[in-house]
Amino acid sequence: MKGKVIAGVLAAVVVLVVLATQFSGGDDGSTEVRDGWRSGAERGLGAWAAVLRHEGVRLRVRDVDPSSMRLLPGTTYVFAEELLDDDAADRVVEELRRGARVVAVGDDADLVLRALDEPTADETRTSGDAVAVRDAAETRATDLVRRSGVVWSDPPSDLRPLLELDRPGGDAVAGTLRVGRGTVVLIPDRGIVENLDLREADNAAFAAAVVGRGKAVALRTRESGSVGGLPSRAVLVVLLLVAAAAVALVARGRRLGPAVQPDEDPTPGRSGYVDAVAAVLARTSDRRSAVERLRARGRALLARRIGLEPDPTPEDVRAAARSAGLTDADAAALAGGPGAAPPGTDELQAVGRALARLEGDTR
């Protein structure tokens, strides 16, 4: 018992260590904002989500498996946490061709453009605010947008600009593309919608306008190795907790099995039963009377199973015993007959064996 308790304690310690390892975080130098839609940091997107709520748009945040991503018409899907990869971007393009509407921001916008074989925004950051294109419905409530990120000096030929640099011959800052039956809004400069600059100029009005007032879902690609919608880390933690619970149950429990003893003792083994009957009969002085009682018990069992007539003849008993599956020798011993010599040990064992088989089959 003491060893089981020690094993349970060690298992609990292992689980705690693994949990601490799985969920401990550190600064690895990455600028990726994993939970940007709920983040109040400078590069977070929490302010954009708050603006949408103020405008009556309930933005839902969902983790999805890129390989089975389905985008429904009538809903705007936003990719802005820079979590897409090449395969996921290809999947987004497939869904665009089927009629989806997508808003892609920052690196996600670049990946969608690459999947479309279109020019991406220049890496060189240029200064200057952006002005709204007057004939674009998405920027009707927008005049000037504060920005400091990348722009297109050579935008895609089919791009419909939404924002252009506020200078002569200004390059495109944001725009829309028709892809099959769908539409994608591209904003390569993520700073426009981040918490730090969303309050500047008309950035908030622009961020709300490109999403629109219909259904909106912010999609994040799920971590690789996820199972059933859960990240692999969460699955590992659940399995460890189950293992620890099993060890604790074994450590605490006395036994595995029924908590109480059965009401009846189990039926003894057939050979043991036969030997016991034979030993009892061998010690009795009236073997014939004892054997006849066993044969009467056997005939009663046969009558219940086969349907013997009252007062059956030895031949009837023998035939019924064979029908019940007994051997010829056991059937003959059970049937007996008038005028037979006092039974010997072999016959006693045969009668006991036949009765034991009938008793076991009846149970």
DOLUMKOL-666571 format. One record per residue (C-alpha): residue in one letter; x, y, z. Coordinates in pm, 1 decimal, m for minus. Example, Ala and Ser with C-alpha at 12.3 -4.5 7.8 and 13.67 -1.06 7.14 Angstrom:
! DOLUMKOL-666571
@residu=a, px=1230.0, py=m450.0, pz=780.0
@residu=s, px=1367.0, py=m106.0, pz=714.0
//
This chain:
! DOLUMKOL-666571
@residu=m, px=0.0, py=0.0, pz=0.0
@residu=k, px=283.5, py=235.8, pz=85.3
@residu=g, px=443.5, py=172.9, pz=m253.1
@residu=k, px=119.7, py=263.9, pz=m431.7
@residu=v, px=94.7, py=592.1, pz=m241.3
@residu=i, px=453.1, py=678.8, pz=m334.3
@residu=a, px=378.4, py=597.6, pz=m700.4
@residu=g, px=72.1, py=825.8, pz=m691.6
@residu=v, px=273.9, py=1112.2, pz=m544.8
@residu=l, px=547.4, py=1071.4, pz=m806.4
@residu=a, px=287.3, py=1069.0, pz=m1086.7
@residu=a, px=136.1, py=1392.0, pz=m954.3
@residu=v, px=479.4, py=1555.6, pz=m944.8
@residu=v, px=546.5, py=1449.1, pz=m1306.1
@residu=v, px=213.3, py=1596.0, pz=m1418.8
@residu=l, px=285.5, py=1927.6, pz=m1247.7
@residu=v, px=629.6, py=1946.2, pz=m1407.8
@residu=v, px=489.0, py=1875.0, pz=m1754.8
@residu=l, px=211.2, py=2131.2, pz=m1707.5
@residu=a, px=463.3, py=2394.1, pz=m1606.0
@residu=t, px=678.2, py=2310.0, pz=m1908.5
@residu=q, px=389.0, py=2316.1, pz=m2155.9
@residu=f, px=237.4, py=2643.7, pz=m2045.1
@residu=s, px=541.8, py=2838.8, pz=m1934.3
@residu=g, px=609.7, py=3121.7, pz=m2173.3
@residu=g, px=919.4, py=3316.3, pz=m2253.2
@residu=d, px=1029.4, py=3594.2, pz=m2483.6
@residu=d, px=1172.6, py=3417.8, pz=m2786.2
@residu=g, px=1209.7, py=3737.7, pz=m2984.8
@residu=s, px=901.0, py=3671.2, pz=m3195.6
@residu=t, px=683.0, py=3968.1, pz=m3288.9
@residu=e, px=383.7, py=3745.1, pz=m3359.0
@residu=v, px=74.2, py=3846.8, pz=m3165.5
@residu=r, px=m91.8, py=3512.0, pz=m3100.0
@residu=d, px=m399.8, py=3652.5, pz=m2930.2
@residu=g, px=m415.1, py=3986.9, pz=m3108.0
@residu=w, px=m792.9, py=4025.4, pz=m3112.0
@residu=r, px=m800.1, py=4031.8, pz=m2732.4
@residu=s, px=m469.8, py=4209.6, pz=m2683.1
@residu=g, px=m431.7, py=4564.2, pz=m2552.8
@residu=a, px=m64.1, py=4581.1, pz=m2650.0
@residu=e, px=57.0, py=4830.8, pz=m2910.0
@residu=r, px=56.6, py=4567.4, pz=m3185.6
@residu=g, px=m263.9, py=4405.7, pz=m3066.5
@residu=l, px=m602.5, py=4425.7, pz=m3236.9
@residu=g, px=m824.3, py=4465.3, pz=m2932.1
@residu=a, px=m914.7, py=4824.1, pz=m3023.8
@residu=w, px=m1029.7, py=4716.5, pz=m3371.9
@residu=a, px=m1258.1, py=4454.7, pz=m3214.7
@residu=a, px=m1393.6, py=4722.7, pz=m2976.3
@residu=v, px=m1466.4, py=4961.0, pz=m3265.5
@residu=l, px=m1658.8, py=4688.0, pz=m3446.6
@residu=r, px=m1865.2, py=4616.1, pz=m3135.3
@residu=h, px=m1940.0, py=4988.3, pz=m3108.5
@residu=e, px=m2065.0, py=4980.7, pz=m3466.0
@residu=g, px=m2294.2, py=4686.9, pz=m3387.9
@residu=v, px=m2072.9, py=4418.1, pz=m3545.1
@residu=r, px=m2015.4, py=4114.4, pz=m3325.4
@residu=l, px=m1677.5, py=3982.6, pz=m3432.3
@residu=r, px=m1635.5, py=3613.3, pz=m3356.0
@residu=v, px=m1283.6, py=3472.3, pz=m3321.5
@residu=r, px=m1239.9, py=3111.9, pz=m3437.9
@residu=d, px=m947.3, py=2870.3, pz=m3466.3
@residu=v, px=m966.1, py=2660.3, pz=m3782.0
@residu=d, px=m783.6, py=2371.9, pz=m3943.7
@residu=p, px=m644.1, py=2513.6, pz=m4271.0
@residu=s, px=m689.2, py=2182.9, pz=m4453.6
@residu=s, px=m1066.9, py=2185.9, pz=m4396.3
@residu=m, px=m1130.6, py=2561.2, pz=m4397.9
@residu=r, px=m1469.7, py=2655.7, pz=m4546.8
@residu=l, px=m1570.3, py=3019.4, pz=m4592.4
@residu=l, px=m1940.0, py=3085.3, pz=m4641.8
@residu=p, px=m2085.4, py=3358.8, pz=m4863.8
@residu=g, px=m2255.8, py=3639.1, pz=m4673.7
@residu=t, px=m1986.0, py=3649.9, pz=m4402.5
@residu=t, px=m1667.0, py=3858.2, pz=m4390.2
@residu=y, px=m1361.3, py=3660.9, pz=m4277.8
@residu=v, px=m1069.4, py=3858.1, pz=m4133.2
@residu=f, px=m709.0, py=3733.7, pz=m4131.4
@residu=a, px=m499.9, py=3984.1, pz=m3937.4
@residu=e, px=m288.1, py=3801.2, pz=m3680.1
@residu=e, px=m20.8, py=3707.4, pz=m3936.7
@residu=l, px=m63.2, py=3335.2, pz=m3873.7
@residu=l, px=m126.8, py=3213.0, pz=m4227.6
@residu=d, px=127.0, py=2997.8, pz=m4408.8
@residu=d, px=155.0, py=2915.1, pz=m4778.7
@residu=d, px=m80.0, py=2615.7, pz=m4764.4
@residu=a, px=m341.0, py=2807.7, pz=m4565.6
@residu=a, px=m319.0, py=3101.0, pz=m4807.9
@residu=d, px=m381.1, py=2863.2, pz=m5099.8
@residu=r, px=m690.0, py=2736.9, pz=m4917.8
@residu=v, px=m814.0, py=3093.9, pz=m4865.9
@residu=v, px=m778.9, py=3160.2, pz=m5239.7
@residu=e, px=m981.7, py=2846.8, pz=m5317.9
@residu=e, px=m1259.2, py=2970.0, pz=m5090.0
@residu=l, px=m1242.3, py=3316.6, pz=m5247.0
@residu=r, px=m1308.1, py=3167.1, pz=m5588.0
@residu=r, px=m1618.3, py=3000.2, pz=m5442.3
@residu=g, px=m1763.1, py=3337.4, pz=m5338.4
@residu=a, px=m1618.2, py=3426.1, pz=m4997.3
@residu=r, px=m1536.2, py=3779.0, pz=m4878.5
@residu=v, px=m1201.7, py=3814.1, pz=m4699.7
@residu=v, px=m1010.9, py=4096.9, pz=m4530.8
@residu=a, px=m636.7, py=4019.2, pz=m4518.3
@residu=v, px=m395.3, py=4241.4, pz=m4326.0
@residu=g, px=m15.6, py=4261.6, pz=m4297.4
@residu=d, px=178.6, py=3944.6, pz=m4377.1
@residu=d, px=m149.4, py=3760.9, pz=m4432.4
@residu=a, px=m225.9, py=4000.8, pz=m4717.7
@residu=d, px=115.6, py=3932.5, pz=m4872.2
@residu=l, px=63.3, py=3555.2, pz=m4853.1
@residu=v, px=m276.0, py=3580.3, pz=m5023.2
@residu=l, px=m119.7, py=3793.5, pz=m5298.8
@residu=r, px=157.2, py=3538.4, pz=m5349.3
@residu=a, px=m100.3, py=3260.4, pz=m5371.0
@residu=l, px=m268.4, py=3468.0, pz=m5643.9
@residu=d, px=67.1, py=3531.7, pz=m5820.2
@residu=e, px=11.0, py=3906.3, pz=m5774.3
@residu=p, px=271.5, py=4170.5, pz=m5678.5
@residu=t, px=314.6, py=4216.8, pz=m5306.0
@residu=a, px=368.2, py=4551.9, pz=m5134.6
@residu=d, px=716.8, py=4700.0, pz=m5133.3
@residu=e, px=932.3, py=4617.0, pz=m4833.4
@residu=t, px=1058.6, py=4974.7, pz=m4814.6
@residu=r, px=859.7, py=5177.8, pz=m4564.4
@residu=t, px=771.7, py=5523.3, pz=m4691.8
@residu=s, px=640.6, py=5819.8, pz=m4496.9
@residu=g, px=318.2, py=6001.7, pz=m4565.9
@residu=d, px=m49.6, py=5965.0, pz=m4480.9
@residu=a, px=m303.6, py=5803.8, pz=m4708.0
@residu=v, px=m616.8, py=5957.3, pz=m4852.2
@residu=a, px=m935.0, py=5772.5, pz=m4929.8
@residu=v, px=m1043.7, py=5711.5, pz=m5286.6
@residu=r, px=m1361.4, py=5907.6, pz=m5328.7
@residu=d, px=m1551.5, py=5665.3, pz=m5548.1
@residu=a, px=m1495.9, py=5365.7, pz=m5317.5
@residu=a, px=m1800.0, py=5272.5, pz=m5108.4
@residu=e, px=m1578.6, py=5122.7, pz=m4836.6
@residu=t, px=m1411.4, py=5460.3, pz=m4768.6
@residu=r, px=m1710.0, py=5689.4, pz=m4796.7
@residu=a, px=m1675.3, py=5794.7, pz=m4429.6
@residu=t, px=m1294.5, py=5816.5, pz=m4446.6
@residu=d, px=m1080.3, py=6115.3, pz=m4541.6
@residu=l, px=m725.9, py=6068.4, pz=m4415.2
@residu=v, px=m556.3, py=5755.7, pz=m4272.3
@residu=r, px=m235.8, py=5773.9, pz=m4068.6
@residu=r, px=13.4, py=5510.5, pz=m4186.2
@residu=s, px=384.9, py=5439.3, pz=m4191.4
@residu=g, px=410.9, py=5093.2, pz=m4341.4
@residu=v, px=458.2, py=4929.8, pz=m4679.9
@residu=v, px=276.9, py=5036.6, pz=m4997.4
@residu=w, px=240.8, py=4912.1, pz=m5356.0
@residu=s, px=456.1, py=5099.8, pz=m5601.4
@residu=d, px=340.6, py=4846.0, pz=m5863.0
@residu=p, px=m6.3, py=4733.7, pz=m5749.9
@residu=p, px=m188.1, py=4440.0, pz=m5915.1
@residu=s, px=m350.0, py=4545.2, pz=m6241.4
@residu=d, px=m697.1, py=4442.8, pz=m6122.1
@residu=l, px=m664.9, py=4612.9, pz=m5783.9
@residu=r, px=m935.5, py=4863.1, pz=m5697.7
@residu=p, px=m760.8, py=5112.1, pz=m5464.9
@residu=l, px=m923.7, py=5216.9, pz=m5140.2
@residu=l, px=m636.5, py=5427.2, pz=m5000.5
@residu=e, px=m355.9, py=5607.1, pz=m5183.0
@residu=l, px=m55.5, py=5803.6, pz=m5058.3
@residu=d, px=m131.4, py=6170.8, pz=m4998.8
@residu=r, px=110.3, py=6297.7, pz=m5259.4
@residu=p, px=119.5, py=6329.3, pz=m5637.9
@residu=g, px=126.4, py=5994.1, pz=m5809.3
@residu=g, px=61.6, py=5829.8, pz=m5474.2
@residu=d, px=106.5, py=5457.2, pz=m5451.1
@residu=a, px=m176.8, py=5229.6, pz=m5339.5
@residu=v, px=m197.7, py=5160.0, pz=m4965.6
@residu=a, px=m507.1, py=4935.4, pz=m4956.3
@residu=g, px=m743.7, py=4794.9, pz=m5216.1
@residu=t, px=m979.1, py=4518.8, pz=m5320.1
@residu=l, px=m943.0, py=4235.2, pz=m5571.4
@residu=r, px=m1206.8, py=4020.6, pz=m5735.1
@residu=v, px=m1108.3, py=3653.6, pz=m5715.7
@residu=g, px=m1352.6, py=3426.9, pz=m5895.6
@residu=r, px=m1688.6, py=3497.1, pz=m5734.1
@residu=g, px=m1531.4, py=3636.1, pz=m5416.6
@residu=t, px=m1364.5, py=3956.4, pz=m5301.0
@residu=v, px=m1055.3, py=4015.6, pz=m5090.2
@residu=v, px=m970.4, py=4345.3, pz=m4915.5
@residu=l, px=m592.4, py=4380.9, pz=m4887.8
@residu=i, px=m425.3, py=4603.3, pz=m4625.8
@residu=p, px=m49.6, py=4526.7, pz=m4630.6
@residu=d, px=22.2, py=4797.4, pz=m4369.1
@residu=r, px=m88.4, py=4629.3, pz=m4045.5
@residu=g, px=m10.7, py=4941.6, pz=m3844.0
@residu=i, px=m328.3, py=5107.8, pz=m3972.6
@residu=v, px=m547.3, py=4873.7, pz=m3764.0
@residu=e, px=m320.1, py=4810.3, pz=m3465.2
@residu=n, px=m400.1, py=4954.4, pz=m3123.4
@residu=l, px=m120.6, py=5212.3, pz=m3137.5
@residu=d, px=m243.9, py=5397.1, pz=m3448.6
@residu=l, px=m613.2, py=5307.0, pz=m3469.6
@residu=r, px=m702.2, py=5626.5, pz=m3282.0
@residu=e, px=m514.9, py=5843.3, pz=m3533.0
@residu=a, px=m692.2, py=6037.3, pz=m3811.6
@residu=d, px=m974.5, py=5827.1, pz=m3964.2
@residu=n, px=m807.7, py=5490.1, pz=m3905.1
@residu=a, px=m1093.1, py=5360.6, pz=m3689.5
@residu=a, px=m1355.9, py=5461.3, pz=m3947.5
@residu=f, px=m1159.3, py=5286.5, pz=m4221.3
@residu=a, px=m1107.8, py=4970.2, pz=m4008.5
@residu=a, px=m1480.7, py=4947.3, pz=m3942.5
@residu=a, px=m1579.4, py=5024.3, pz=m4302.3
@residu=v, px=m1372.6, py=4749.0, pz=m4464.8
@residu=v, px=m1533.1, py=4484.6, pz=m4240.3
@residu=g, px=m1885.6, py=4613.0, pz=m4298.9
@residu=r, px=m2192.9, py=4565.5, pz=m4083.3
@residu=g, px=m2278.2, py=4203.7, pz=m4163.7
@residu=k, px=m2148.7, py=3884.6, pz=m4005.7
@residu=a, px=m1776.7, py=3895.6, pz=m3930.5
@residu=v, px=m1543.4, py=3615.5, pz=m3820.5
@residu=a, px=m1174.6, py=3652.8, pz=m3737.1
@residu=l, px=m1001.8, py=3327.3, pz=m3830.9
@residu=r, px=m679.3, py=3196.6, pz=m3685.4
@residu=t, px=m511.0, py=2888.8, pz=m3823.0
@residu=r, px=m489.9, py=2615.6, pz=m3563.7
@residu=e, px=m155.6, py=2495.8, pz=m3429.6
@residu=s, px=m5.6, py=2205.2, pz=m3619.0
@residu=g, px=m55.0, py=1872.8, pz=m3447.2
@residu=s, px=m392.4, py=1965.7, pz=m3304.6
@residu=v, px=m644.1, py=1689.6, pz=m3234.0
@residu=g, px=m1018.6, py=1727.1, pz=m3262.0
@residu=g, px=m1005.0, py=2104.6, pz=m3244.5
@residu=l, px=m770.5, py=2114.6, pz=m2944.7
@residu=p, px=m401.7, py=2214.7, pz=m2960.9
@residu=s, px=m158.8, py=1927.5, pz=m2918.6
@residu=r, px=m44.2, py=2069.2, pz=m2585.0
@residu=a, px=m397.5, py=2062.9, pz=m2448.9
@residu=v, px=m444.3, py=1701.9, pz=m2565.2
@residu=l, px=m117.9, py=1600.2, pz=m2395.7
@residu=v, px=m222.9, py=1767.8, pz=m2071.9
@residu=v, px=m561.8, py=1591.2, pz=m2075.0
@residu=l, px=m396.0, py=1252.3, pz=m2130.1
@residu=l, px=m153.2, py=1316.3, pz=m1845.5
@residu=l, px=m436.4, py=1414.8, pz=m1612.8
@residu=v, px=m623.0, py=1094.2, pz=m1701.1
@residu=a, px=m309.0, py=889.5, pz=m1633.4
@residu=a, px=m256.4, py=1063.2, pz=m1299.3
@residu=a, px=m619.2, py=1000.0, pz=m1201.6
@residu=a, px=m580.2, py=629.8, pz=m1286.0
@residu=v, px=m266.4, py=603.6, pz=m1071.7
@residu=a, px=m442.5, py=780.8, pz=m785.2
@residu=l, px=m733.8, py=536.9, pz=m803.0
@residu=v, px=m499.3, py=239.2, pz=m792.5
@residu=a, px=m308.6, py=391.9, pz=m502.1
@residu=r, px=m624.5, py=458.8, pz=m302.8
@residu=g, px=m819.5, py=144.7, pz=m384.6
@residu=r, px=m778.5, py=m186.3, pz=m201.2
@residu=r, px=m870.6, py=m411.5, pz=m485.6
@residu=l, px=m1016.2, py=m429.3, pz=m833.8
@residu=g, px=m1341.0, py=m625.0, pz=m842.6
@residu=p, px=m1674.7, py=m646.0, pz=m662.2
@residu=a, px=m1697.6, py=m462.7, pz=m330.2
@residu=v, px=m1886.9, py=m752.5, pz=m165.2
@residu=q, px=m1863.3, py=m1129.2, pz=m187.8
@residu=p, px=m2128.3, py=m1310.8, pz=m398.8
@residu=d, px=m2426.5, py=m1451.2, pz=m214.0
@residu=e, px=m2362.4, py=m1807.7, pz=m334.6
@residu=d, px=m2041.4, py=m1999.6, pz=m359.9
@residu=p, px=m1944.5, py=m2079.0, pz=m716.2
@residu=t, px=m2019.7, py=m2424.5, pz=m852.4
@residu=p, px=m1723.1, py=m2657.3, pz=m788.2
@residu=g, px=m1531.2, py=m2806.3, pz=m1074.5
@residu=r, px=m1696.1, py=m3107.9, pz=m1238.6
@residu=s, px=m1414.1, py=m3349.5, pz=m1159.4
@residu=g, px=m1407.3, py=m3235.5, pz=m796.7
@residu=y, px=m1782.6, py=m3278.6, pz=m772.2
@residu=v, px=m1764.0, py=m3631.9, pz=m914.0
@residu=d, px=m1484.6, py=m3733.8, pz=m678.2
@residu=a, px=m1674.0, py=m3594.5, pz=m378.4
@residu=v, px=m1992.7, py=m3784.9, pz=m473.2
@residu=a, px=m1794.3, py=m4102.8, pz=m526.4
@residu=a, px=m1621.6, py=m4066.0, pz=m189.4
@residu=v, px=m1954.0, py=m4018.8, pz=m10.7
@residu=l, px=m2108.8, py=m4317.4, pz=m184.9
@residu=a, px=m1805.2, py=m4535.4, pz=m113.7
@residu=r, px=m1841.2, py=m4472.9, pz=258.6
@residu=t, px=m2213.5, py=m4551.2, pz=278.3
@residu=s, px=m2331.2, py=m4900.8, pz=364.4
@residu=d, px=m2637.2, py=m4888.8, pz=136.9
@residu=r, px=m2486.0, py=m4806.2, pz=m200.1
@residu=r, px=m2788.0, py=m4922.2, pz=m396.4
@residu=s, px=m3022.4, py=m4680.7, pz=m215.6
@residu=a, px=m2775.0, py=m4392.0, pz=m255.7
@residu=v, px=m2730.6, py=m4459.1, pz=m627.4
@residu=e, px=m3105.6, py=m4479.5, pz=m679.4
@residu=r, px=m3146.1, py=m4136.9, pz=m521.7
@residu=l, px=m2885.5, py=m3995.2, pz=m760.6
@residu=r, px=m3058.0, py=m4165.2, pz=m1052.6
@residu=a, px=m3393.4, py=m4020.6, pz=m939.7
@residu=r, px=m3234.6, py=m3675.5, pz=m934.1
@residu=g, px=m3095.9, py=m3737.9, pz=m1282.1
@residu=r, px=m3435.7, py=m3849.3, pz=m1415.6
@residu=a, px=m3593.3, py=m3535.6, pz=m1268.9
@residu=l, px=m3337.1, py=m3318.3, pz=m1451.1
@residu=l, px=m3394.6, py=m3510.7, pz=m1774.5
@residu=a, px=m3772.1, py=m3472.0, pz=m1734.5
@residu=r, px=m3722.3, py=m3093.8, pz=m1702.9
@residu=r, px=m3499.8, py=m3075.5, pz=m2010.3
@residu=i, px=m3619.5, py=m3355.1, pz=m2240.4
@residu=g, px=m3972.2, py=m3420.9, pz=m2116.7
@residu=l, px=m3968.1, py=m3782.2, pz=m1982.3
@residu=e, px=m4293.7, py=m3959.5, pz=m1924.2
@residu=p, px=m4384.3, py=m4053.7, pz=m1562.5
@residu=d, px=m4223.6, py=m4382.3, pz=m1450.6
@residu=p, px=m3988.4, py=m4411.3, pz=m1750.3
@residu=t, px=m3817.9, py=m4740.1, pz=m1834.9
@residu=p, px=m3438.2, py=m4769.4, pz=m1823.8
@residu=e, px=m3438.3, py=m4757.2, pz=m2206.0
@residu=d, px=m3635.4, py=m4430.1, pz=m2196.3
@residu=v, px=m3386.2, py=m4282.6, pz=m1946.4
@residu=r, px=m3090.5, py=m4401.4, pz=m2155.5
@residu=a, px=m3233.0, py=m4248.6, pz=m2473.5
@residu=a, px=m3312.4, py=m3921.2, pz=m2299.1
@residu=a, px=m2964.0, py=m3906.9, pz=m2145.7
@residu=r, px=m2803.1, py=m3953.8, pz=m2485.9
@residu=s, px=m3028.1, py=m3678.9, pz=m2624.6
@residu=a, px=m2905.2, py=m3452.9, pz=m2341.6
@residu=g, px=m2545.7, py=m3504.9, pz=m2458.8
@residu=l, px=m2423.6, py=m3775.5, pz=m2219.1
@residu=t, px=m2195.9, py=m4052.5, pz=m2335.1
@residu=d, px=m2329.6, py=m4407.4, pz=m2375.3
@residu=a, px=m2148.9, py=m4517.7, pz=m2058.2
@residu=d, px=m2282.5, py=m4229.2, pz=m1850.3
@residu=a, px=m2632.4, py=m4277.1, pz=m1996.2
@residu=a, px=m2625.3, py=m4648.5, pz=m1909.1
@residu=a, px=m2503.9, py=m4574.7, pz=m1554.3
@residu=l, px=m2779.6, py=m4318.6, pz=m1505.0
@residu=a, px=m3048.1, py=m4550.8, pz=m1643.8
@residu=g, px=m2950.0, py=m4854.3, pz=m1434.6
@residu=g, px=m3187.7, py=m5152.4, pz=m1443.5
@residu=p, px=m3372.5, py=m5403.4, pz=m1223.9
@residu=g, px=m3185.1, py=m5699.1, pz=m1079.1
@residu=a, px=m2842.5, py=m5544.5, pz=m1123.5
@residu=a, px=m2560.1, py=m5625.1, pz=m883.5
@residu=p, px=m2472.8, py=m5375.5, pz=m610.0
@residu=p, px=m2295.1, py=m5082.1, pz=m778.1
@residu=g, px=m1918.9, py=m5075.4, pz=m772.3
@residu=t, px=m1682.6, py=m4776.3, pz=m752.9
@residu=d, px=m1664.8, py=m4734.8, pz=m1132.0
@residu=e, px=m2043.1, py=m4728.2, pz=m1159.1
@residu=l, px=m2065.7, py=m4483.8, pz=m869.5
@residu=q, px=m1824.7, py=m4249.2, pz=m1049.3
@residu=a, px=m2019.6, py=m4286.2, pz=m1375.7
@residu=v, px=m2347.9, py=m4193.1, pz=m1205.0
@residu=g, px=m2185.0, py=m3898.3, pz=m1028.6
@residu=r, px=m2023.6, py=m3782.4, pz=m1355.6
@residu=a, px=m2356.1, py=m3802.3, pz=m1540.3
@residu=l, px=m2539.6, py=m3613.0, pz=m1266.9
@residu=a, px=m2263.5, py=m3349.2, pz=m1251.9
@residu=r, px=m2292.5, py=m3286.7, pz=m1625.9
@residu=l, px=m2669.5, py=m3256.7, pz=m1607.5
@residu=e, px=m2647.4, py=m3020.8, pz=m1309.8
@residu=g, px=m2393.5, py=m2800.2, pz=m1489.0
@residu=d, px=m2591.8, py=m2786.9, pz=m1817.0
@residu=t, px=m2913.5, py=m2706.0, pz=m1628.7
@residu=r, px=m2747.9, py=m2409.4, pz=m1451.6
//
